[in-house]
Amino acid sequence: MAQPTVPSRIVLMGVAGSGKSAVGAALAARIDAVYLDGDDLHPPENIARMSRGEPLTDDDRWPWLTLIGQRFAKADGILIFGCSALKRRYRDRIREEAGAPVTFVHLAGSRALIAARMGARAGHFMPASLLDSQFEALEPPEDDEDAITVDIDRPLETLVDTIAAKLKETRP
C-alpha cells in the first residue's frame, strides 16, 4: 500500500513568536518540503513599521499575502510558508491567489508562553510590544477551513511529529 502523502501547500500560521520558523524548518526536513519564511516577502516599509512597534494594517498586508499565494501557485513539490495569516480574510486571499487548496496549521499557544519565547529570541524585527495586537487580530481557523490546530507547548520534535501525522490524515 502506498504511503499517504501530505498536502502540497501548507501555511504555518500563528502570532509572532509561535514558532513558525523553527517548526517550518524541522517540518520541511521531515516531509521533504521547501520552507519559506513569509517575513522575507514583506516590503521594507512593513519591516520598518513593525520594527518601530507599529502594527500593520490590512492595506499593508494585502500585497504581502498576494505574493505568498502567488508563490504557492507557481510551486513544484511541497511548499511550506511561515505566515501569521491571523484573519480569515488573509487566509482567503492566500487561497484565492494560490488557485488551489492550502492547508493551514495554526500554531496555538498561550500569551504567556509566546511572550516568554519572544523575550528570549534575538535579532528579530518584531518587538514583543506588538504581541497584544497580534492576539487581538487573531481569528483562529474555523471548522469549514482546511486547517489543523496544534498546541505549541511541547518539544519541537514532538510538535513536528504531531503535525506530520495530522497532515497525512488530511489527504483523501
ABEGO torsion letter per residue (X at the ends): XBBBBBBABBBBBEBBGAGAAAAAAAAAAAAGBBBBBAAAABBAAAAAAAAAGBBBBAAAAAAAAAAAAAAAAABBEBBBBBBAGABAAAAAAAAAAAGBBBBBBBBBBBAAAAAAAAAABBGBABBAAAAAAAAAABBBBBAABBBBBBBABBBAAAAAAAAAAAAAAABX
